[in-house]
Amino acid sequence: ANSGKLTVEMSPKTGPGDLTFPASLAAPGTPNDALVFLGRVVQPGVAQCVNFISFTVEELASMALELPEKPSEVMETGQTVVDMLRTSMATILKCPTVLGSCFLFPLTNEARLNAGGLCEQILEIRRKFAGSLVVEQHWASATLQGVRALAPAGGLLKNMRTVDQVRSLLLWLIVPDWPVLLAGFIQDAVGRIPSGEPFEAAKELLATIARLPVQGRAAFRDVVAEECGDTALLRDVLLAAARALANASLRQCIRMERVENPMWEAVLLLQLLWAADACRVRIAAGAAMAARA
């Protein structure tokens, strides 16, 4: 794209066979061989108008407000709104680089997740869906694609060390309704082979969190403590999701009659949330002490 601002001088050469320009292009009294042209230069990644794909809490709240109040009417009279919500959320869940820039507080110097506003709208949407799996399964499938795009199989994720890089992992925990998605899996009879993508998405998400390096795990703890510090958010959304993942992993161990990796990875997630809660308490205590000083 052309920025329209950066220019370079392009002076025509003189001599036999070289480029010449009509005399009419030269200013009065200016020789042709001294004529200088200024032109736009292409700069990769620069454009006059730049629009980034994003999804804000305000846009989500607008969609949630348009959903019918009665759960029985959501899939009947509100189908257009449901489709828009389903596809919009699935689109960003599939793309971790976009997901990490969504649901942030506007006009801040540093990116910071509006976790309270997001969870308020997510819980309202879940109430109106009333446990319907149609939309949630679509989001679980999108989450699976996004996790695989972020973390191809094999080895530690050595480059994932900052809060901005791990924020998408937190959003994959918040948005899908894991207790509802995995409830049927957990309640299945022992010995039945699980099917469907929700548990596969849960396994991939747990494995990705476990593959974070030490700095990445610390960043995950910090983003939970600093951006999801509300007690109700931790209890009703994050801890509920982690508990559902752990219960499903435990059920899988019972089926297979051995302890498998998802069980240990779920325990690690619970430990990270516990560490984040302890960090949140220290931050609150420090803020209270500073206010009294």
N, C-alpha and C positions, 0 to 999 in steps of 0.2 A: 504494500500500500504506500501511497505517497504522503509524506507528512506535509508537503506544501511549504515547508520552512527551510529545510536544508538545501543549500545550493553550492555548486562548485564552479569555478571558472573554467571555461572551455575556450581556449584561444586557437583560432585556425592557423595552420602552418602556412608558410610561404615558400615559394620555389616551384620549379617545374613539376607539374603533375599534382601539386598539392591542392587542398581545398580552397576555393575562392567563394566570395559572397558578393551579391549585388551591391553596388555602391549606394543604392537607395536605403539599405539597412544601416549604413554607417551614419553617425551624427555628423553634422556639418563640420568640416575641418579635421575629421578623424580618418587616418589612413585605414584601408581595409585590413592590412596585416596586423593592426593593433586592436581590431574589433574584438570585444569580449562578450560572450553570451552567458547568461545565467539560466540554468535549467533545473527542474526538479530531479532529485535523485531517489531511487527506490531504496527504502530501508526495510529490511525484514522485520516484521512484528510491529510496525508503526503504521497507524492509520489516523485519518482526520477524525473519525467517529468510532469509538470503541465501546462495544456493549458486551458485558460478560454474562454468561448463563448463571443464574442464581435463583434461589427460592427463599423468600423471607418469611418471617413469622407472621407479618401482616397479610401476606398473600395466602398463607395457610389458614389464618383466622377467617379470612373472607370466604374461602371455600367451605370451612367448617360451619360457618354461619348459614350458608345456603343449603346445607343438608337438612332434610326434613326432621322434625323433632321426634316423631314416633319411629322407633326402629323398624316397624313393619312397613313403613312407607319409603324407607331409604332406597331399597332395591326396586321400587315400583315407580313412584313419581319423581324421584331424584336421580334417575339413572345417568343423565347427562353430567350432573355435578359429580357423581361418584366416579364416572369414567375419567373426568378431568383430574380429579384428585388422585385417582389410582395411577394414571399414566404420568402425571407431573412428578409425584413422589418417586415412582419407580425409575424414572429417567435419571434423577440425581443419585439415587441409591446405586445405580449401575456404574456411576463415574465417580471414583473416590476423590479426584482432584476438584471436581465441582462440588461434591458433597461437603468437603472441608471448608468451603467458602459460603455455605448456606446457613441460614438461621442465626446470623451474627447480629450484634448490636450495630446500628448504623452510626456513621460519623464518629468513629473512634480511631485513635492513633494506632492501636493494636487490635488485632482480631480477637474477639471475645464472644463466645457462644451465649445466646440468649436462651439458656437452658430452661429457665422458669417459664418463659412465654411459650417455648416449644412444647414442653411437657403439658402445659395447661391445654393447648389445642389438641395434642395427641390424645389425652385422656377424654376430651370432649368428643373427638371423632370415634374413639373406642366405645363410648357410651351410646352414641347414635348407631354404630354398627351392631352393637349388642352381641358381640362374640361371633359375628359372621366371618367365615374364613375366606371368602372370595377375594376380598381386597388384601387381607393379610398374607395369604399365600402368594399373591402376586408380588408383594413387597419382599417376602422371604426369598423368592426366586431372584428378584433384582439384587437383593443383598448378597446372595451367593455369587452372582456375576461380578458384583463390585469387589468383593473380598478377593476373588481369584484374579481380578485385574490389578489390585493393589499388591498382592503378595503371591507370585507364582510359587509353586511347590518347591521345597528344598532349602534347608539352611536357615541361618539367622537373617533377620531383616536389618542388616548392619547400618543401613543409612537412615532408618527411621528413629530419630533421636529427639525431635522437637515436638512441642505441643501442637503446632499447626499440622504436622504430619500424622499425628495419632488421633486428631479430633474426629476423623471419619469413623474410626473404630467405636468411639463413644456414641456417635449418631446411629450406627448399626445396632447398638444395644437399645437405644431409646425408641426408635421409630417402629419397628415390627413389634407386634404384641406376642412376645415369646411365650408367656404362660398359656395363652389361648392356642397358639400354633403347636405347642408341644404337649398340650393336655391329652390329646388322643393317643399320642405316642407313649406317654407315661402310663396311661391306664390300660394299654393293650395287655393281653394275656402273655405270660412269660413263655418264651419260645417262638413267638411270632416275629417274623422278619420285618423290621420297620421299612416303610416305603414313603416316597414323597421327598420334596426338597427341604422342608423346614428343618429337619434334623441334620441333613447334610450341610445346610447353611450354618446351623449352630456349630457343628463340628469345625467347619472351616474358619469361622469367626474365633472360636476358642483357640484353635491352632495358631492363628495369626497373632493373637495377643501373646500367646506363650512364646512365639518366635522373636518377640521384640528383644533387643539388647537391653542391658541394664539401664542405659540412659533413656531408652524408649519406654521402659516400664515406669521409670521415674516421671517421665513426661505424661504418661497416661494417668498416673496417680495425681499429678499436679493439676491436670486439666479437669479431673473430677472434683478435686478439692476446691479449686479456685472458681470454676465456672458452673459447677453443679452442687454448690454448697448448701442448698436448701434441704432441710431434713426430710420433708415430705417427698421431694424429688428422689432422694437417695432411697427412701423406704418403699415408695409406691411404684417407682419405675425401674431404676437401676438394679436395686437389690432383688426385686421381683423377677427381672429378666435373668439375672445371674443365678438365682435359685432354680428357675425353670430349666436353664441349661444344665445345671448340676444334677437336678432330678432326672432329666432325660439321659444324661451320661451314666448315671448310676443304674438306671433301668437297662441301658445297653450292656453294662457290665454283667448284670444278672442274666440277661439273655445269653451272652457269650460265655458265661461262667469263668470269667477272668477279668482282671482290672485292665482297662484299656486307656490309651492316652487321653481321650476327652475327659475322663474322670479327674486326672491330675491337672489338666488344663483348666477345668472348671474350679478346682480348689484354688489354683493360682489367681484366677479372676476374683474370687471371693476375698482372697488375701489382699489383692490390690485395692479393692473397694474398702476393706477394713483400714488399710494404710491411708487411703484418701480421707476417710472419715476422721481418723486421728489427726491428720494434717489440717483438715478443716477446723477442728476444734482448736488447734494451736493458733491458726490464723485469727479466729474469732477472739481468742483470749488476748493475743497480741494487740488486736485493734482496740479492744476494750481497755487494756492497760494504757495504750497510747492516748485514748480519749480522756482518761482520768488524769494523765500527767500534765 
